[in-house]
Amino acid sequence: MSVSIKVYEQGERLSEDIHEGTEAKPLFDLIDGSYSHLIIEDADAKKAKELSKEKDYRVICIDDTNGIGAETKTAGITEYVVEFDAELHRQLTSLIK
């Protein structure tokens, strides 16, 4: 299992980090607990890219994936798209290191 964190702006991917051996639940819990107001929707990276262009803002896409980049079939939320927030991005990154 791994977690992918992608940042999109105006339809372009600015960054992508895949973190092997990382559980997504603590990341989703952080968003649900402290950053729920930034949630745009439960969507995949393709939709995140489209939203960043349509809404003209930067977004973070957090995706629970397996080692080859394919989404896992775990129960519950497997993806989130949230408005970009520098502090949230920092906290997400610190949780996975």
matplotlib code that plots the C-alpha trace (Angstrom):
import matplotlib.pyplot as plt

x = [0.0, 1.1, -0.3, 0.0, -0.1, -0.5, -0.8, -2.6, -3.1, -5.0, -5.1, -1.3, 0.3, 2.8, 4.0, 3.5, 4.8, 4.2, 5.0, 5.4, 4.2, 2.1, -1.5, -3.9, -6.2, -4.1, -4.1, -7.8, -8.4, -6.3, -8.4, -11.7, -10.7, -9.0, -9.4, -12.9, -13.8, -11.2, -12.7, -14.0, -15.0, -14.1, -12.5, -9.6, -6.6, -8.2, -11.2, -8.8, -6.9, -10.3, -11.4, -8.2, -8.8, -12.6, -12.4, -9.1, -7.4, -4.7, -5.8, -4.2, -5.3, -4.6, -5.0, -4.7, -2.9, -0.9, 2.7, 2.1, -0.2, -3.5, -6.2, -6.7, -10.2, -10.3, -13.6, -14.3, -12.8, -9.8, -9.3, -9.8, -9.5, -9.0, -8.2, -4.5, -3.4, 0.4, 0.0, -2.1, 0.4, 3.2, 1.3, 0.4, 4.0, 5.2, 2.7, 4.1, 7.8]
y = [0.0, 3.6, 7.1, 9.5, 13.2, 15.3, 19.1, 20.6, 24.2, 25.3, 21.7, 21.1, 18.8, 20.8, 17.9, 14.2, 12.2, 8.5, 7.2, 3.5, 1.6, 4.5, 4.2, 6.8, 6.7, 9.2, 11.6, 11.4, 11.7, 14.9, 16.4, 15.3, 16.7, 20.0, 20.8, 19.5, 23.0, 22.6, 19.4, 19.8, 16.2, 12.6, 12.3, 10.8, 12.6, 13.1, 14.9, 16.9, 18.1, 19.1, 20.9, 22.9, 24.2, 24.8, 26.5, 28.2, 27.2, 24.9, 21.6, 18.7, 15.2, 12.4, 8.9, 5.6, 3.4, 0.2, 0.1, 0.3, 3.4, 1.6, 2.4, -0.2, -1.7, -0.9, 0.1, 3.8, 6.9, 6.2, 9.7, 13.3, 16.5, 19.6, 23.2, 23.8, 25.0, 25.3, 24.2, 21.2, 20.2, 20.4, 18.4, 15.7, 15.5, 15.2, 12.4, 10.2, 10.6]
z = [0.0, -0.6, -0.7, -3.6, -2.9, -6.1, -6.4, -9.4, -10.6, -13.7, -15.0, -14.6, -12.1, -10.1, -8.0, -7.3, -4.4, -3.9, -0.4, -0.2, 2.9, 4.1, 5.5, 4.2, 7.2, 9.3, 6.4, 5.9, 9.6, 9.6, 6.8, 8.4, 11.7, 11.0, 7.3, 6.4, 5.2, 2.4, 1.0, -2.5, -3.1, -2.9, -6.4, -8.3, -9.7, -13.1, -11.6, -9.4, -12.5, -14.1, -10.9, -10.7, -14.2, -13.9, -10.5, -11.2, -7.9, -6.6, -5.2, -3.3, -4.3, -1.7, -3.1, -1.4, -4.0, -4.2, -5.2, -8.9, -8.6, -8.8, -6.3, -3.6, -3.0, 0.7, 2.3, 2.9, 1.3, -0.9, -2.4, -1.4, -3.3, -1.1, -1.8, -1.5, 2.0, 2.7, 6.3, 5.4, 2.8, 5.3, 7.9, 5.3, 4.3, 7.9, 8.6, 5.9, 6.6]

ax = plt.figure().add_subplot(projection="3d")
ax.plot(x, y, z, "-o")
ax.set_aspect("equal")
plt.show()
